[in-house]
Structure formats: C-alpha cells, structure tokens
Amino acid sequence: MDEPVLKYIWQADVPAADPRFVLAVMARAEQRRFRRELATTIGLAALAVALLALAMPVMEFTWRESFSPYFGNLAILAVLAAVTLLVPQFLPERD
C-alpha cells in the first residue's frame, strides 16, 4: 500500500463511535450479565430447595405440635398486617 493512502485513511473524518458497534457490544455484555444472574438465581433456588428438603421433617413436627392450633389466628394477623401496609400504597396522597 502507498503511504499517501494510509495517511488519507488515518486522517479521514471518522465518527468518534459507531452506534451499531456500541449497541452490539452493549447487547453482548447484557447477555453475559443476564446469563450470570440467571445462573445465580437458579443456583440459589436449588440451594433453597435442598435446605427446605432437609429441614422439612423438623418443620412438619413443629407445625403439628405448636403452630397448627393457632393457624386461624395467624392467618387473620397476616391479612390485617397486609391490609395495613398495602392500603396506603394504593390511595392517592392528599396535601
């Protein structure tokens, strides 16, 4: 190649960034990030399932012996707490 041709190419007015290239690089980075977060979520879910499978016999005994008679009261308490916390979120704020 001739030096004037190279000099012309290097001195040509090129944009600072190619939008399609930037978008492609960002898409690849986002795909890697999504896959990493998906693998982390799946791993944590598998770990939670394994821990629950190990702890379930103890939890079943505890439920039967101590919490089962009070389930109705606990359900009412949970509903009242949810209503108390969620209703203000749905009502518009007044000045």
Secondary structure, DSSP 8 states (H G I E B T S, - for coil): --HHHHHHHHHS---SS-HHHHHHHHHHHHHHHHHHHHHHHHHHHHHHHHHHHHHHHHHHHHIIIIIGGGHHHHHHHHHHHHHHHHHHHHS----
